[in-house]
Amino acid sequence: MPVHGWATQLLVHQIEEEPEEAWDLILGLVARASDDDSLGWVAAGPLEDLLCEHGKTLIDRVEQRARTDAKFNQCLRGVWGSNRMEPSVYARIVSVTPGNRPAGERA
């Protein structure tokens, strides 16, 4: 029996196998997030997973989006993942999301 529902399974598959489609889905989730908690779920889940798996490929567009879309930037601040992410990708995320990072997260 699946642990997650079909929508979560689809997103996980997209993140792993079709990152371009996952990027579009995640942007849609960010746009539709109604509050900070919703953005936090996107940040700590699919966005973080996508950047851990495909950050080198996506970081240019992530930086660009963070500079032009305040809601996306706010969501990106919730991406921690420094222990799973390519250090250069994480450093670039930190550079476009100034502010405090959680204890133990490297900059």
Secondary structure, DSSP 8 states (H G I E B T S, - for coil): --SS-HHHHHHHHHHHH-HHHHHHHHHHHHHH--SHHHHHHHIIIIIHHHHHHHHHHHHHHHHHHHHH-HHHHHHHTT---TTTS-HHHHHHHHHHS-S---TT---
